[in-house]
Amino acid sequence: MFIILVYDTAAERNPRVIKTCRRYLHWVQRSVFQGELSVAQHRSLMAELISCLDVKYDSIRAYRVAAPQLIDLETVGLQGGHTDSIV
């Protein structure tokens, strides 16, 4: 499945969230990651992220899409990140 993950966390937790996301997904914009994951990878990623959040303050939104071709993306301005292979 294709995942678009957006996070909003306290500054002191950002480094851990970013490091975790980068192991699974491509960084595409300041607090946005995307990429293809298996169901097991998605479960693992979410479990790791939940363990480093304060759920009373932080939030993560993960959009699951059947295929990236189903997304109509329009970008204006500077494009951040990349979608090169993670490995």
URKA-V339217 format. One record per residue. RES is the residue in one small letter. SS is DSSP state (alpha for helix, beta for strand, coil for the rest). PHI is phi in whole degrees, -180 to 180 (* if undefined). PSI is psi as a letter, one per 20 degrees, with the letter a starting at -180 (* if undefined). Layout:
RES;SS;PHI;PSI
RES;SS;PHI;PSI
This chain:
m;coil;*;q
f;beta;-96;p
i;beta;-117;p
i;beta;-116;o
l;beta;-116;p
v;beta;-125;p
y;beta;-125;q
d;beta;-140;n
t;coil;-128;r
a;coil;-63;q
a;alpha;-54;h
e;alpha;-71;i
r;alpha;-98;i
n;alpha;-54;g
p;alpha;-58;g
r;alpha;-69;h
v;alpha;-65;g
i;alpha;-61;g
k;alpha;-60;g
t;alpha;-64;g
c;alpha;-61;h
r;alpha;-66;h
r;alpha;-73;h
y;alpha;-115;h
l;coil;-130;r
h;beta;-93;p
w;beta;-77;p
v;beta;-122;h
q;beta;-163;q
r;coil;-28;f
s;coil;-120;k
v;beta;-131;p
f;beta;-128;q
q;beta;-152;q
g;beta;160;r
e;beta;-88;p
l;coil;-136;q
s;coil;-78;r
v;alpha;-61;g
a;alpha;-65;g
q;alpha;-64;g
h;alpha;-62;g
r;alpha;-60;g
s;alpha;-64;g
l;alpha;-59;g
m;alpha;-64;h
a;alpha;-63;g
e;alpha;-63;g
l;alpha;-67;g
i;alpha;-60;h
s;alpha;-68;i
c;coil;-110;j
l;coil;-100;q
d;coil;-104;o
v;coil;-67;i
k;coil;-85;i
y;coil;-128;g
d;coil;-89;r
s;beta;-148;q
i;beta;-134;p
r;beta;-121;p
a;beta;-118;o
y;beta;-95;p
r;beta;-100;p
v;beta;-126;q
a;coil;-59;h
a;coil;-159;q
p;alpha;-63;h
q;alpha;-68;i
l;alpha;-86;j
i;coil;-102;p
d;coil;-98;o
l;coil;-103;p
e;coil;-124;p
t;coil;-117;p
v;coil;-122;p
g;coil;90;a
l;coil;-62;p
q;coil;-95;p
g;coil;-97;r
g;coil;64;a
h;coil;-161;r
t;coil;-125;k
d;coil;-66;r
s;coil;-59;p
i;coil;-71;h
v;coil;-82;*
